[in-house]
Amino acid sequence: IAAAVRPNSASAEAAAPNGESKIGKMSVGDAPSSTEMAEIAEETPTTDAAGLGKARLCGFFAATLEPRWQVGAALARTLAALGMYSQAKELFEQLKLWEEMAESLIMLGQRDRAKEIVRSRLADAPAAADAPTMWCMLGDLTKESEHYATAWKVSNGSCARAKLALGA
């Protein structure tokens, strides 16, 4: 297992075509000396700012980092699952995830504020992709069936939640 972590000199020379690499010659327990560190530093492609930036960017796309908003949304959903609704609500508001924010407000007992959020979202973007869901949420909050009918109409008959609420 140790050989897999840091190869010995024979496998390092086999891996390097010219056999000159000092990086692969170190074993598991060896700490590099200052001269070995200098030799390793010399093996780096360049030390100027532009070259160093290019060297760092070579591996950037190999790292599968999630976008910031996806990480934030996952964090907010985790906080909500743990019952930390006020913190989740703040993150949902920053990320403009209005449905989840309204659900957090409902769990916090702020139904009137949730109604305001849903109505303002519907007024701002009535033809948005989440409009049927928002109409259904407004129906849940107000207990009025005409909101479910509007959701069914806006979704062109594809919103199952609205159909179930209307008595499918």
DSSP file with accessible surface (Angstrom, degrees, kcal/mol):
  #  RESIDUE AA STRUCTURE BP1 BP2  ACC     N-H-->O    O-->H-N    N-H-->O    O-->H-N    TCO  KAPPA ALPHA  PHI   PSI    X-CA   Y-CA   Z-CA
    1    1 A I     >        0   0  182      0, 0.0     4,-1.3     0, 0.0     3,-0.4   0.000 360.0 360.0 360.0 -39.4    0.0    0.0    0.0
    2    2 A A  H  >  +     0   0   55      1,-0.2     4,-2.1     2,-0.2     3,-0.2   0.871 360.0  55.6 -63.2 -34.9    2.9    2.4    0.8
    3    3 A A  H  4 S+     0   0   69      1,-0.2    -1,-0.2     2,-0.2     5,-0.1   0.826 104.4  54.1 -67.8 -27.9    4.3    1.8   -2.6
    4    4 A A  H  4 S+     0   0   90     -3,-0.4    -1,-0.2     1,-0.1    -2,-0.2   0.833 107.6  50.5 -73.8 -29.5    1.0    2.9   -4.1
    5    5 A V  H  < S+     0   0   99     -4,-1.3    -2,-0.2     1,-0.3    -1,-0.1   0.964 132.7   4.5 -71.7 -51.9    1.1    6.2   -2.2
    6    6 A R  S  < S-     0   0  111     -4,-2.1    -1,-0.3    19,-0.0    22,-0.3  -0.951  83.6-132.8-135.5 115.2    4.6    7.2   -3.2
    7    7 A P        -     0   0   49      0, 0.0    -3,-0.1     0, 0.0    -4,-0.1  -0.259  21.4-115.2 -67.9 153.3    6.5    5.0   -5.7
    8    8 A N     >  -     0   0   90      1,-0.1     4,-2.2    -5,-0.1     5,-0.2  -0.216  40.3 -90.3 -76.7 179.6   10.0    4.0   -5.1
    9    9 A S  H  > S+     0   0   60     16,-0.3     4,-2.4     1,-0.2     5,-0.2   0.848 123.3  55.7 -65.8 -33.1   12.8    5.2   -7.3
   10   10 A A  H  > S+     0   0   62      1,-0.2     4,-1.8     2,-0.2    -1,-0.2   0.945 112.4  41.1 -66.9 -44.1   12.6    2.2   -9.7
   11   11 A S  H  > S+     0   0   50      2,-0.2     4,-2.0     1,-0.2    -1,-0.2   0.843 114.0  53.9 -73.8 -28.9    8.9    2.8  -10.5
   12   12 A A  H  X S+     0   0    9     -4,-2.2     4,-2.5    12,-0.3    -2,-0.2   0.910 109.0  48.0 -69.0 -40.0    9.4    6.6  -10.6
   13   13 A E  H  < S+     0   0   94     -4,-2.4     6,-0.3     1,-0.2    -2,-0.2   0.875 111.8  50.6 -68.7 -31.5   12.1    6.3  -13.1
   14   14 A A  H  < S+     0   0   86     -4,-1.8    -1,-0.2    -5,-0.2    -2,-0.2   0.872 112.1  47.6 -71.1 -33.4    9.9    3.9  -15.1
   15   15 A A  H  < S+     0   0   84     -4,-2.0    -2,-0.2    -5,-0.1    -1,-0.2   0.874 105.2  64.2 -74.8 -37.1    7.1    6.5  -14.9
   16   16 A A  S >< S-     0   0   16     -4,-2.5     3,-0.6     1,-0.1    -1,-0.0  -0.763  79.3-144.3 -88.8 128.1    9.3    9.4  -16.0
   17   17 A P  T 3  S+     0   0  137      0, 0.0    -1,-0.1     0, 0.0    -4,-0.0   0.858  99.6  36.4 -63.7 -32.6   10.6    9.0  -19.5
   18   18 A N  T 3  S-     0   0  113     -3,-0.1    -5,-0.1     0, 0.0    -4,-0.1   0.512 101.3-129.8 -99.5  -3.6   14.0   10.6  -18.8
   19   19 A G  S <  S+     0   0   22     -3,-0.6    -6,-0.1    -6,-0.3    -5,-0.1   0.671  76.9 112.9  70.0  16.9   14.3    9.2  -15.3
   20   20 A E        +     0   0  134     -7,-0.1     2,-0.2    -8,-0.1    -1,-0.1   0.497  35.4 119.2-100.8  -5.4   15.1   12.7  -13.9
   21   21 A S        -     0   0   31     -9,-0.2     4,-0.2     1,-0.2    -5,-0.1  -0.434  39.7-171.1 -70.5 130.9   12.1   13.3  -11.7
   22   22 A K  S    S+     0   0   64     -2,-0.2     4,-0.4     2,-0.1     3,-0.4   0.645  77.1  72.4 -91.2 -18.6   12.8   13.8   -8.0
   23   23 A I  S >  S+     0   0   93      1,-0.2     3,-1.0     2,-0.2    -1,-0.1   0.943  99.6  43.6 -64.8 -45.1    9.1   13.8   -7.0
   24   24 A G  T 3  S+     0   0   13      1,-0.2   -12,-0.3   -12,-0.1    -1,-0.2   0.633 100.5  71.8 -78.1 -10.5    8.7   10.1   -7.5
   25   25 A K  T 3  S+     0   0   65     -3,-0.4   -16,-0.3    -4,-0.2    -1,-0.2   0.614  76.0  96.6 -82.1 -12.2   12.0    9.1   -5.9
   26   26 A M    <   -     0   0   15     -3,-1.0     2,-0.1    -4,-0.4     5,-0.0  -0.555  65.0-144.7 -79.1 142.8   10.8    9.9   -2.3
   27   27 A S    >   -     0   0   47     -2,-0.2     3,-0.7     1,-0.1   -24,-0.1  -0.453  32.4 -91.5 -96.7 179.7    9.5    7.1   -0.2
   28   28 A V  T 3  S+     0   0   81    -22,-0.3    -1,-0.1     1,-0.2    -2,-0.0   0.903 122.3  38.9 -61.5 -44.4    6.7    7.2    2.4
   29   29 A G  T 3  S+     0   0   74      2,-0.1     2,-0.3     0, 0.0    -1,-0.2   0.584  93.3 104.1 -86.3  -8.5    8.8    8.1    5.4
   30   30 A D    <   -     0   0   89     -3,-0.7    -4,-0.0     3,-0.0     0, 0.0  -0.589  55.3-155.2 -81.2 133.5   11.2   10.5    3.7
   31   31 A A        -     0   0   86     -2,-0.3     2,-0.1    -5,-0.0    -2,-0.1  -0.889  32.0-110.4 -98.7 133.7   10.9   14.2    4.2
   32   32 A P        -     0   0   50      0, 0.0     2,-0.1     0, 0.0    -1,-0.0  -0.391  29.0-131.5 -67.8 140.9   12.4   16.1    1.3
   33   33 A S     >  -     0   0   52     -2,-0.1     4,-2.5     1,-0.1     5,-0.2  -0.285  30.0 -98.9 -80.2 174.1   15.6   18.0    2.1
   34   34 A S  H  > S+     0   0  100      1,-0.2     4,-2.1     2,-0.2     5,-0.1   0.874 124.9  50.8 -66.0 -34.4   16.1   21.6    1.0
   35   35 A T  H  > S+     0   0   88      2,-0.2     4,-2.2     1,-0.2    -1,-0.2   0.906 110.5  48.8 -70.2 -38.3   18.1   20.6   -2.0
   36   36 A E  H  > S+     0   0   69      2,-0.2     4,-2.5     1,-0.2    -2,-0.2   0.896 110.4  51.8 -65.8 -37.8   15.4   18.1   -3.1
   37   37 A M  H  X S+     0   0  102     -4,-2.5     4,-2.5     2,-0.2    -2,-0.2   0.899 109.0  50.7 -64.1 -38.7   12.8   20.9   -2.6
   38   38 A A  H  X S+     0   0   48     -4,-2.1     4,-1.9     2,-0.2    -2,-0.2   0.916 110.6  48.9 -64.6 -40.9   14.8   23.2   -4.8
   39   39 A E  H  X S+     0   0   71     -4,-2.2     4,-1.1     2,-0.2    -2,-0.2   0.897 111.1  49.8 -65.9 -38.4   15.0   20.5   -7.5
   40   40 A I  H  X S+     0   0   34     -4,-2.5     4,-0.6     1,-0.2     3,-0.5   0.916 109.5  51.8 -65.2 -40.7   11.2   19.9   -7.3
   41   41 A A  H >< S+     0   0   55     -4,-2.5     3,-0.9     1,-0.2    -1,-0.2   0.866 106.0  54.8 -63.8 -34.8   10.7   23.7   -7.6
   42   42 A E  H 3< S+     0   0  156     -4,-1.9    -1,-0.2     1,-0.2    -2,-0.2   0.783 100.2  61.5 -68.0 -25.5   12.8   23.7  -10.7
   43   43 A E  H 3< S+     0   0   76     -4,-1.1    -1,-0.2    -3,-0.5    -2,-0.2   0.665  80.4 102.2 -76.0 -16.3   10.6   21.0  -12.2
   44   44 A T  S << S-     0   0   68     -3,-0.9     3,-0.1    -4,-0.6    -3,-0.0  -0.420  84.5-117.9 -67.4 147.5    7.6   23.3  -12.1
   45   45 A P  S    S-     0   0  113      0, 0.0     2,-0.3     0, 0.0    -1,-0.1   0.885  79.4 -20.9 -58.8 -43.9    6.8   24.8  -15.5
   46   46 A T        -     0   0   49      5,-0.1     9,-0.0     2,-0.1    -3,-0.0  -0.989  39.7-149.9-160.6 161.9    7.3   28.4  -14.6
   47   47 A T        +     0   0  122     -2,-0.3     2,-0.1    -3,-0.1    -1,-0.1   0.418  64.1 105.5-119.8  -3.0    7.3   30.8  -11.7
   48   48 A D  S  > S-     0   0   85      1,-0.1     4,-2.6     4,-0.0     5,-0.2  -0.408  81.3-110.8 -76.2 160.2    6.1   34.0  -13.4
   49   49 A A  H  > S+     0   0   88      1,-0.2     4,-2.3     2,-0.2     5,-0.2   0.905 113.8  46.9 -61.7 -44.0    2.5   35.1  -12.6
   50   50 A A  H  > S+     0   0   65      1,-0.2     4,-2.1     2,-0.2    -1,-0.2   0.936 115.9  44.5 -66.9 -43.5    1.1   34.5  -16.1
   51   51 A G  H  > S+     0   0   15      2,-0.2     4,-2.3     1,-0.2    -1,-0.2   0.880 112.6  51.8 -68.0 -37.6    2.6   31.1  -16.4
   52   52 A L  H  X S+     0   0   67     -4,-2.6     4,-2.2     2,-0.2    -1,-0.2   0.910 109.0  50.9 -66.4 -40.2    1.7   30.1  -12.9
   53   53 A G  H  X S+     0   0   31     -4,-2.3     4,-2.1    -5,-0.2    -2,-0.2   0.919 110.9  48.7 -62.6 -41.5   -1.9   31.1  -13.6
   54   54 A K  H  X S+     0   0  154     -4,-2.1     4,-1.1     1,-0.2    -1,-0.2   0.902 109.7  52.4 -64.0 -40.4   -2.0   29.0  -16.7
   55   55 A A  H  X S+     0   0   40     -4,-2.3     4,-0.5     1,-0.2     3,-0.3   0.892 110.7  47.5 -64.1 -38.3   -0.5   26.1  -14.8
   56   56 A R  H >< S+     0   0  185     -4,-2.2     3,-0.6     1,-0.2    -1,-0.2   0.859 108.9  54.1 -70.6 -35.0   -3.2   26.3  -12.2
   57   57 A L  H >X S+     0   0  111     -4,-2.1     3,-1.0     1,-0.2     4,-0.6   0.690  88.7  79.4 -74.0 -17.6   -6.0   26.6  -14.8
   58   58 A C  H 3< S+     0   0  110     -4,-1.1     3,-0.2    -3,-0.3    -1,-0.2   0.895 103.5  34.1 -56.1 -39.6   -4.9   23.4  -16.5
   59   59 A G  T XX S+     0   0   44     -3,-0.6     4,-1.0    -4,-0.5     3,-0.5   0.406  91.8  97.7 -97.5   4.5   -6.6   21.3  -13.9
   60   60 A F  G X4 S+     0   0  106     -3,-1.0     3,-0.9     1,-0.2    -1,-0.2   0.929  85.4  44.9 -61.1 -46.4   -9.5   23.6  -13.2
   61   61 A F  G 3< S+     0   0  181     -4,-0.6    -1,-0.2     1,-0.2    -2,-0.1   0.664 103.7  65.1 -76.8 -12.8  -12.0   21.8  -15.4
   62   62 A A  G <4 S+     0   0   84     -3,-0.5     2,-0.5    -4,-0.1    -1,-0.2   0.769  86.7  82.4 -76.6 -24.5  -10.9   18.5  -14.1
   63   63 A A  S << S-     0   0   52     -4,-1.0     2,-1.5    -3,-0.9     0, 0.0  -0.691  77.4-145.1 -81.8 123.6  -12.3   19.5  -10.7
   64   64 A T        +     0   0  131     -2,-0.5     2,-0.4     2,-0.0    -3,-0.1  -0.603  31.1 170.0 -92.7  77.5  -16.0   18.9  -10.6
   65   65 A L        -     0   0  134     -2,-1.5     3,-0.1     1,-0.0    -2,-0.0  -0.736  30.7-127.8 -89.0 136.2  -17.1   21.8   -8.4
   66   66 A E        -     0   0  120     -2,-0.4     5,-0.0     1,-0.1    -1,-0.0  -0.510  34.9 -95.8 -76.0 150.6  -20.7   22.6   -8.1
   67   67 A P    >>  -     0   0   57      0, 0.0     4,-2.0     0, 0.0     3,-0.5  -0.301  35.3-111.7 -63.1 153.7  -21.8   26.1   -8.7
   68   68 A R  H 3> S+     0   0  193      1,-0.2     4,-2.6     2,-0.2     5,-0.2   0.865 116.0  53.7 -56.9 -40.6  -22.2   28.3   -5.7
   69   69 A W  H 3> S+     0   0  149      1,-0.2     4,-2.4     2,-0.2    -1,-0.2   0.862 107.6  50.8 -68.7 -31.8  -26.0   28.5   -5.9
   70   70 A Q  H <> S+     0   0   72     -3,-0.5     4,-2.3     2,-0.2    -1,-0.2   0.910 111.4  47.3 -70.5 -38.7  -26.3   24.7   -6.0
   71   71 A V  H  X S+     0   0   85     -4,-2.0     4,-2.4     2,-0.2    -2,-0.2   0.922 113.4  49.1 -66.1 -42.2  -24.2   24.4   -2.9
   72   72 A G  H  X S+     0   0   13     -4,-2.6     4,-2.7    -5,-0.2    -2,-0.2   0.902 110.7  49.8 -63.7 -40.5  -26.2   27.1   -1.2
   73   73 A A  H  X S+     0   0    3     -4,-2.4     4,-2.6     2,-0.2    -1,-0.2   0.913 110.8  49.3 -65.8 -40.4  -29.5   25.5   -2.2
   74   74 A A  H  X S+     0   0   52     -4,-2.3     4,-2.2     2,-0.2    -2,-0.2   0.913 112.1  49.1 -64.8 -39.5  -28.3   22.1   -0.9
   75   75 A L  H  X S+     0   0   92     -4,-2.4     4,-2.7     2,-0.2    -2,-0.2   0.933 111.4  48.8 -64.1 -44.9  -27.2   23.8    2.4
   76   76 A A  H  X S+     0   0    0     -4,-2.7     4,-2.4     1,-0.2    -2,-0.2   0.910 111.4  49.3 -63.6 -40.7  -30.6   25.6    2.7
   77   77 A R  H  X S+     0   0  120     -4,-2.6     4,-2.3     2,-0.2    -1,-0.2   0.884 111.2  50.3 -66.6 -35.6  -32.5   22.3    2.1
   78   78 A T  H  X S+     0   0   78     -4,-2.2     4,-1.7     2,-0.2    -2,-0.2   0.918 109.7  50.3 -66.4 -43.4  -30.4   20.6    4.7
   79   79 A L  H  <>S+     0   0   29     -4,-2.7     5,-2.9     1,-0.2     4,-0.2   0.912 111.4  48.8 -60.3 -41.7  -31.0   23.3    7.2
   80   80 A A  H ><5S+     0   0   18     -4,-2.4     3,-1.5     1,-0.2    -2,-0.2   0.909 108.6  53.0 -65.5 -39.1  -34.7   23.0    6.6
   81   81 A A  H 3<5S+     0   0   89     -4,-2.3    -1,-0.2     1,-0.3    -2,-0.2   0.823 108.2  51.4 -65.4 -28.5  -34.6   19.3    7.0
   82   82 A L  T 3<5S-     0   0  125     -4,-1.7    -1,-0.3    -5,-0.1    -2,-0.2   0.445 122.9-107.2 -86.0  -2.1  -32.9   19.8   10.3
   83   83 A G  T < 5S+     0   0   40     -3,-1.5     2,-1.4    -4,-0.2     3,-0.2   0.574  80.4 131.0  89.0  10.7  -35.6   22.2   11.4
   84   84 A M     >< +     0   0   80     -5,-2.9     4,-2.0     1,-0.2     5,-0.2  -0.528  23.5 158.0 -94.9  68.4  -33.5   25.3   11.1
   85   85 A Y  H  >  +     0   0   64     -2,-1.4     4,-2.8     1,-0.2    -1,-0.2   0.818  62.9  56.0 -69.3 -34.7  -36.2   27.2    9.1
   86   86 A S  H  > S+     0   0   49     -3,-0.2     4,-1.8     2,-0.2    -1,-0.2   0.930 112.2  42.8 -67.7 -40.8  -35.1   30.8    9.8
   87   87 A Q  H  > S+     0   0   82      2,-0.2     4,-1.9     1,-0.2    -2,-0.2   0.899 115.5  50.0 -68.2 -40.4  -31.6   30.2    8.5
   88   88 A A  H  X S+     0   0    0     -4,-2.0     4,-2.9     1,-0.2     5,-0.2   0.914 107.5  54.7 -63.2 -40.8  -32.9   28.2    5.6
   89   89 A K  H  X S+     0   0   38     -4,-2.8     4,-2.4     1,-0.2    -1,-0.2   0.915 106.8  50.8 -59.5 -42.7  -35.4   31.0    4.8
   90   90 A E  H  X S+     0   0  106     -4,-1.8     4,-2.3     1,-0.2    -1,-0.2   0.920 112.4  45.8 -63.5 -43.0  -32.6   33.5    4.6
   91   91 A L  H  X S+     0   0   34     -4,-1.9     4,-2.3     2,-0.2    -2,-0.2   0.913 111.7  51.4 -66.2 -42.5  -30.6   31.4    2.2
   92   92 A F  H  X>S+     0   0    5     -4,-2.9     5,-2.6     1,-0.2     4,-0.6   0.893 110.2  50.6 -61.2 -37.2  -33.6   30.7    0.1
   93   93 A E  H ><5S+     0   0   79     -4,-2.4     3,-0.8    -5,-0.2    -2,-0.2   0.925 109.9  49.0 -66.8 -42.9  -34.3   34.4   -0.1
   94   94 A Q  H 3<5S+     0   0  130     -4,-2.3    -2,-0.2     1,-0.2    -1,-0.2   0.886 115.9  43.6 -61.8 -37.6  -30.7   35.1   -1.1
   95   95 A L  H 3<5S-     0   0   36     -4,-2.3    -1,-0.2    -5,-0.2    -2,-0.2   0.473 110.2-124.2 -87.9  -2.7  -30.9   32.4   -3.8
   96   96 A K  T <<5 +     0   0  145     -3,-0.8     2,-1.1    -4,-0.6    -3,-0.2   0.866  57.1 151.4  59.8  41.0  -34.4   33.6   -4.9
   97   97 A L     >< +     0   0   38     -5,-2.6     4,-2.0     1,-0.2    -1,-0.2  -0.762  18.2 176.2 -97.8  83.9  -35.9   30.1   -4.4
   98   98 A W  H  >  +     0   0   60     -2,-1.1     4,-2.7     1,-0.2     5,-0.2   0.847  68.6  54.0 -68.1 -38.5  -39.3   31.5   -3.6
   99   99 A E  H  > S+     0   0   49      2,-0.2     4,-2.3     1,-0.2    -1,-0.2   0.955 112.8  43.5 -62.6 -47.9  -41.3   28.3   -3.2
  100  100 A E  H  > S+     0   0   38      1,-0.2     4,-2.2     2,-0.2    -1,-0.2   0.870 112.6  54.0 -65.9 -34.5  -38.9   26.9   -0.6
  101  101 A M  H  X S+     0   0    0     -4,-2.0     4,-2.3     2,-0.2    -1,-0.2   0.933 108.6  48.5 -64.9 -43.0  -38.8   30.3    1.1
  102  102 A A  H  X S+     0   0    0     -4,-2.7     4,-2.3     1,-0.2    -2,-0.2   0.902 110.0  52.2 -63.6 -39.4  -42.6   30.3    1.4
  103  103 A E  H  X S+     0   0   83     -4,-2.3     4,-2.2     1,-0.2    -1,-0.2   0.898 108.9  50.4 -63.7 -38.0  -42.5   26.8    2.7
  104  104 A S  H  X S+     0   0    4     -4,-2.2     4,-1.6     2,-0.2    -2,-0.2   0.904 109.2  51.3 -65.2 -39.6  -40.0   27.9    5.4
  105  105 A L  H  <>S+     0   0    0     -4,-2.3     5,-3.0     2,-0.2     4,-0.3   0.895 108.5  51.8 -63.7 -39.0  -42.2   30.8    6.3
  106  106 A I  H ><5S+     0   0   45     -4,-2.3     3,-1.5     1,-0.2    -2,-0.2   0.928 109.1  49.8 -63.1 -43.0  -45.2   28.4    6.7
  107  107 A M  H 3<5S+     0   0  111     -4,-2.2    -1,-0.2     1,-0.3    -2,-0.2   0.803 108.2  53.9 -67.2 -26.0  -43.1   26.2    9.0
  108  108 A L  T 3<5S-     0   0   64     -4,-1.6    -1,-0.3    -5,-0.1    -2,-0.2   0.473 120.7-110.4 -83.3  -3.2  -42.2   29.3   11.0
  109  109 A G  T < 5S+     0   0   60     -3,-1.5     2,-0.6    -4,-0.3     3,-0.2   0.660  82.1 125.9  83.8  17.6  -45.9   30.1   11.4
  110  110 A Q     >< +     0   0   87     -5,-3.0     4,-2.1     1,-0.2     5,-0.2  -0.488  18.7 151.1-106.2  61.6  -45.7   33.2    9.2
  111  111 A R  H  > S+     0   0   99     -2,-0.6     4,-2.4     1,-0.2    -1,-0.2   0.866  70.4  54.5 -63.2 -36.8  -48.5   32.3    6.8
  112  112 A D  H  > S+     0   0  113     -3,-0.2     4,-2.1     2,-0.2    -1,-0.2   0.917 108.9  47.7 -65.4 -41.4  -49.4   35.9    6.0
  113  113 A R  H  > S+     0   0   89      2,-0.2     4,-2.3     1,-0.2    -1,-0.2   0.897 110.4  53.1 -65.6 -37.1  -45.8   36.7    5.0
  114  114 A A  H  X S+     0   0    0     -4,-2.1     4,-2.6     1,-0.2    -2,-0.2   0.910 107.3  51.8 -63.9 -39.9  -45.8   33.5    2.8
  115  115 A K  H  X S+     0   0   58     -4,-2.4     4,-2.8     1,-0.2     5,-0.2   0.913 108.9  50.7 -61.4 -42.2  -49.0   34.7    1.1
  116  116 A E  H  X S+     0   0  114     -4,-2.1     4,-2.6     2,-0.2     5,-0.2   0.921 110.8  48.4 -60.7 -44.6  -47.3   38.1    0.4
  117  117 A I  H  X S+     0   0   11     -4,-2.3     4,-2.4     2,-0.2    -2,-0.2   0.937 113.7  46.1 -62.2 -46.7  -44.2   36.4   -1.1
  118  118 A V  H  X S+     0   0    0     -4,-2.6     4,-2.4     1,-0.2    -2,-0.2   0.936 114.6  47.1 -65.0 -44.3  -46.3   34.1   -3.3
  119  119 A R  H  X S+     0   0  124     -4,-2.8     4,-2.1     1,-0.2    -1,-0.2   0.903 112.5  49.1 -66.1 -39.0  -48.6   36.9   -4.5
  120  120 A S  H  X S+     0   0   55     -4,-2.6     4,-2.5    -5,-0.2    -1,-0.2   0.899 110.9  50.9 -67.5 -36.3  -45.7   39.2   -5.2
  121  121 A R  H  X S+     0   0   58     -4,-2.4     4,-2.4    -5,-0.2    -2,-0.2   0.915 111.5  47.3 -65.4 -41.4  -43.9   36.4   -7.2
  122  122 A L  H  < S+     0   0   13     -4,-2.4    -1,-0.2     1,-0.2    -2,-0.2   0.854 113.6  48.4 -68.5 -33.6  -47.1   35.8   -9.2
  123  123 A A  H  < S+     0   0   77     -4,-2.1    -2,-0.2    -5,-0.2    -1,-0.2   0.886 114.9  45.2 -72.3 -37.3  -47.4   39.6   -9.8
  124  124 A D  H  < S+     0   0  130     -4,-2.5    -2,-0.2     1,-0.2    -3,-0.2   0.881 133.1  13.0 -74.1 -40.2  -43.8   40.0  -10.9
  125  125 A A    ><  +     0   0   26     -4,-2.4     3,-1.4    -5,-0.2    -1,-0.2  -0.609  65.3 164.5-139.3  75.2  -43.6   36.9  -13.1
  126  126 A P  T 3  S+     0   0   83      0, 0.0    -1,-0.1     0, 0.0    -3,-0.1   0.769  82.1  45.5 -67.8 -22.2  -47.0   35.5  -14.0
  127  127 A A  T 3  S+     0   0   97      4,-0.1    -5,-0.1     3,-0.0    -2,-0.0   0.182  85.0 129.9-105.6  18.4  -45.7   33.4  -16.9
  128  128 A A  S X  S-     0   0   24     -3,-1.4     3,-1.6     1,-0.1    -3,-0.0  -0.227  72.6-109.6 -69.2 164.0  -42.7   32.0  -15.1
  129  129 A A  T 3  S+     0   0  105      1,-0.3     4,-0.2     2,-0.1    -1,-0.1   0.801 118.9  50.5 -65.8 -28.3  -42.0   28.3  -15.1
  130  130 A D  T 3> S+     0   0   40      1,-0.2     4,-2.3     2,-0.1    -1,-0.3   0.352  79.0 104.5 -92.7   9.9  -42.8   28.0  -11.4
  131  131 A A  H <> S+     0   0    1     -3,-1.6     4,-2.7     1,-0.2     5,-0.2   0.902  77.4  51.4 -60.2 -44.5  -46.2   29.8  -11.8
  132  132 A P  H  > S+     0   0   17      0, 0.0     4,-2.3     0, 0.0    -1,-0.2   0.930 111.5  48.4 -60.3 -38.8  -48.4   26.7  -11.5
  133  133 A T  H  > S+     0   0   40     -4,-0.2     4,-2.4     1,-0.2    -2,-0.2   0.907 111.8  49.4 -65.4 -40.4  -46.6   25.7   -8.3
  134  134 A M  H  X S+     0   0    1     -4,-2.3     4,-2.5     2,-0.2    -1,-0.2   0.893 109.4  51.3 -67.0 -38.8  -47.0   29.1   -6.9
  135  135 A W  H  X S+     0   0   56     -4,-2.7     4,-2.2     2,-0.2    -2,-0.2   0.913 111.2  48.6 -63.7 -40.4  -50.7   29.1   -7.7
  136  136 A C  H  X S+     0   0    0     -4,-2.3     4,-2.3    -5,-0.2    -2,-0.2   0.908 110.5  50.8 -64.7 -40.0  -51.1   25.8   -6.0
  137  137 A M  H  X S+     0   0    4     -4,-2.4     4,-2.3     2,-0.2    -2,-0.2   0.909 109.0  51.0 -64.9 -38.9  -49.2   27.1   -3.0
  138  138 A L  H  X S+     0   0    5     -4,-2.5     4,-2.5     1,-0.2     6,-0.3   0.900 109.2  51.6 -64.5 -37.2  -51.5   30.1   -2.9
  139  139 A G  H  X S+     0   0    0     -4,-2.2     4,-2.0     1,-0.2     5,-0.5   0.896 109.2  50.2 -64.0 -38.8  -54.4   27.7   -3.0
  140  140 A D  H  < S+     0   0   54     -4,-2.3    -2,-0.2     1,-0.2    -1,-0.2   0.896 114.2  45.1 -63.9 -40.0  -52.9   25.8   -0.1
  141  141 A L  H  < S+     0   0    8     -4,-2.3    -2,-0.2     1,-0.2    -1,-0.2   0.857 124.9  30.3 -74.5 -36.3  -52.5   29.0    1.9
  142  142 A T  H  < S-     0   0   23     -4,-2.5    -2,-0.2    -5,-0.2    -1,-0.2   0.571  94.0-133.9 -99.7 -13.2  -55.9   30.5    1.2
  143  143 A K     <  +     0   0  163     -4,-2.0     2,-0.5    -5,-0.3    -3,-0.2   0.790  58.3 140.0  61.4  31.9  -58.0   27.3    0.8
  144  144 A E    >>  -     0   0   76     -5,-0.5     3,-1.0    -6,-0.3     4,-0.6  -0.917  47.2-152.8-109.8 126.6  -59.6   28.7   -2.3
  145  145 A S  H 3> S+     0   0   80     -2,-0.5     4,-1.9     1,-0.2     3,-0.4   0.718  86.6  74.3 -73.9 -18.7  -60.1   26.3   -5.2
  146  146 A E  H 3> S+     0   0  104      1,-0.2     4,-2.2     2,-0.2    -1,-0.2   0.811  90.6  59.1 -66.5 -24.3  -59.9   28.9   -7.9
  147  147 A H  H <> S+     0   0   19     -3,-1.0     4,-2.2     2,-0.2    -1,-0.2   0.883 104.9  49.2 -69.5 -35.5  -56.2   29.2   -7.4
  148  148 A Y  H  X S+     0   0   27     -4,-0.6     4,-2.5    -3,-0.4    -2,-0.2   0.889 109.6  52.0 -68.4 -37.8  -55.9   25.5   -8.3
  149  149 A A  H  X S+     0   0   47     -4,-1.9     4,-2.3     2,-0.2    -2,-0.2   0.900 109.5  49.4 -63.8 -40.2  -58.0   26.1  -11.4
  150  150 A T  H  X S+     0   0   47     -4,-2.2     4,-3.1     2,-0.2     5,-0.2   0.910 109.9  51.2 -64.7 -40.6  -55.7   28.9  -12.4
  151  151 A A  H  X S+     0   0    0     -4,-2.2     4,-2.1     2,-0.2    -2,-0.2   0.912 110.2  49.4 -62.2 -41.3  -52.7   26.6  -11.8
  152  152 A W  H  <>S+     0   0   80     -4,-2.5     5,-2.5     2,-0.2     6,-0.3   0.916 114.3  45.6 -63.3 -40.4  -54.3   24.0  -14.0
  153  153 A K  H ><5S+     0   0  164     -4,-2.3     3,-1.3     1,-0.2    -2,-0.2   0.927 112.7  48.9 -70.1 -45.3  -55.0   26.5  -16.7
  154  154 A V  H 3<5S+     0   0   58     -4,-3.1    -1,-0.2     1,-0.3    -2,-0.2   0.862 111.0  51.0 -64.0 -34.7  -51.5   28.1  -16.6
  155  155 A S  T 3<5S-     0   0   14     -4,-2.1     3,-0.4    -5,-0.2    -1,-0.3   0.439 110.5-121.8 -83.4   1.6  -49.8   24.7  -16.8
  156  156 A N  T < 5S-     0   0  151     -3,-1.3    -3,-0.2     1,-0.2    -2,-0.1   0.881  74.1 -50.3  57.9  39.1  -51.9   23.7  -19.9
  157  157 A G  S   <S+     0   0   32     -5,-2.5    -1,-0.2    -6,-0.2    -4,-0.1   0.738 118.8 105.3  77.2  24.5  -53.3   20.7  -18.0
  158  158 A S        +     0   0   97     -3,-0.4     2,-0.9    -6,-0.3    -2,-0.1   0.428  43.4 102.0-115.8   0.7  -49.9   19.3  -16.8
  159  159 A C     >  -     0   0   19     -7,-0.2     4,-1.9     1,-0.2     5,-0.1  -0.754  45.9-173.9 -91.1 104.5  -49.9   20.2  -13.1
  160  160 A A  H  > S+     0   0   68     -2,-0.9     4,-2.8     1,-0.2     5,-0.2   0.863  82.5  58.6 -66.0 -35.9  -50.8   17.1  -11.2
  161  161 A R  H  > S+     0   0   85      1,-0.2     4,-2.0     2,-0.2    -1,-0.2   0.912 107.9  46.0 -61.3 -41.5  -50.9   18.9   -7.9
  162  162 A A  H  > S+     0   0    0      2,-0.2     4,-2.0     1,-0.2    -1,-0.2   0.921 112.6  50.3 -68.2 -41.1  -53.6   21.2   -9.2
  163  163 A K  H  X>S+     0   0   90     -4,-1.9     5,-0.7     1,-0.2     4,-0.6   0.910 110.9  48.8 -64.6 -41.8  -55.6   18.4  -10.7
  164  164 A L  H ><5S+     0   0  128     -4,-2.8     3,-0.7     1,-0.2    -1,-0.2   0.892 110.8  50.3 -64.9 -38.9  -55.5   16.4   -7.5
  165  165 A A  H 3<5S+     0   0   49     -4,-2.0    -1,-0.2     1,-0.2    -2,-0.2   0.833 108.5  53.0 -69.5 -29.1  -56.6   19.4   -5.5
  166  166 A L  H 3<5S-     0   0   71     -4,-2.0    -1,-0.2    -5,-0.1    -2,-0.2   0.579 129.0 -95.2 -80.8 -10.4  -59.5   20.0   -7.9
  167  167 A G  T <<5       0   0   64     -3,-0.7    -3,-0.2    -4,-0.6    -2,-0.1   0.905 360.0 360.0  98.5  59.9  -60.6   16.4   -7.4
  168  168 A A      <       0   0   87     -5,-0.7    -1,-0.1    -4,-0.2    -4,-0.1  -0.309 360.0 360.0 -70.7 360.0  -59.1   14.3  -10.2
